[in-house]
Amino acid sequence: MHSPAIAIQRTPLVAVYGTLKRGLRNHHWLNGAEFVGEDTLTTATLYDLGPYPGARLEPSRGVCIEVFRVDSRCLTDLDRLEDYRVQAPTTGTYDRAVHDTAFGPAWLYLYNLDVAGYPAIREGGWSPSDISSST
């Protein structure tokens, strides 16, 4: 359980894999954040939940992420968007945990809800089914 102020002291990096990526509908939540680079994670699998993906800690062949340097205000906003609950992380839609990237440790939002019946993405990245609705 890390408040954004404490979390930023641990690492100012956030790894995103869905609608927060550049060019997609929620990227504006990262306005002012510095794009650091792209990487792949083999420690997470994405699930296509329809309008957005969710990541789970499951081995993969490499799922695509984008890494951004953020401040505590931005992390607070992302926590709200992702329904991350600082006082009870496992009760929200997403939890937040640190994962290693090519650019150093970064926060990654992990989906807490059931993924049964949703397609797994174990390699590559998620893209919205209707790209016009995501810009």
N, C-alpha and C positions, 0 to 999 in steps of 0.2 A: 504494500500500500504506500504509494508515493504521491504526495501532492505535487502539482506542477512545479512549484518553486524548488522543492527537494529533487524532483526528477531531473530538472535541467542541470542541477549541480552534478548529477551522476553522468548524464550525457545530454548534449543539446541536439542530438540527431534523432530523426524519426524516419522510419521506413514505411512507405505506403505502397499498396498493391491494387487498389481499386479505384473508386470514383474520385479519390484525392490526387490521382496521377495527373500530370500535365495534360491539358486538353480535355479533361473530363469534367463532369458537372459540378463536382465539389472542390475542384482545385482552388477556387477562390478563397477557401478556408486557409490556404497556405500563402496568401498575399503577404509579401514582405519576408517570407522565408527564403533562405538561400538554397538553390538546387545544388547538391553536392555531386550526385552521379547516379548511375544505374548499377544494379548488382542482381545476383540471383541467390536465393536461399534454398538449401537442401534440407533444412530442419523444419520446414513448414509446407503444408499442402493447402491450396485454396479450394474453396467450395463455391460453386456458382449458385448463389441464392436468388438469382433473377436480376433485380435492379442493382445489386451490389454483391461483392464476394465476401467471404469470411475465411480467415486463416486459422488453421489448427496445427498444433505441434505434432506433426506426423512427417516421416521422411518423404522426400520427393526427389525428382531428378533435377530440380532447380526451377523455382518460380521467380518471376521477374518482380523486382521492387525498384522504387525510386527513393533516394535518400535526400532529406532536407535538413538544414540547420534551422532550428526554431528557437523562439524565446518562450518564457513561461506563459505569457499571454496567449500566444498561439497554441501552446500545448493545452492550456485550459479550454480554449475553444474547441480543439480537436477532441478532448475528453468529453465535452458536452455533445458534440456531433455523434461520437461513437458510443454514447451512453456508458462511458467508463465511470464507475462509482469509486472514488478514492477511498472511502471508508469501508466499502464492501465490494471489492473488485469482481468477485465471482457472481454477484447478483445482477450486474448490468448486462447489456447485450455483448459488450466487449471487455476484455481485460487488457492490461498493457504490461508488456514484459520486454526486457532488454535482450537483443540478439546480436551476434557478431555479424558485421558486414565488412566489405572491402575497405570501408572508410572509418571503421571503428564501431564500437557498440552503438546500437540505435534502438529506440523504442519501437515496438511492433504491436499493433492491436490484434488480439486473438479473440476469435468468436467463441462465446460462451454457450450458445444455444445448440439444440440438436441439429445435426447435419444429415440425418438419415434421409435418404431419397434424393439428396442433391448431388449433382455431378461433381466429382473431384477433379481438380486441375493439378496434376503432379509435375507438370513441365510447362514452361512458358508463362503466359500471363492471362489475366481475365480481361475481357472486353465486353462492353455492353452490347446486348443483342440488337438494340436500335440506336446506332451511334448518333442519330439526329436528336434524340431526346437527352443526350448526355453532354451537350455543349452549352 
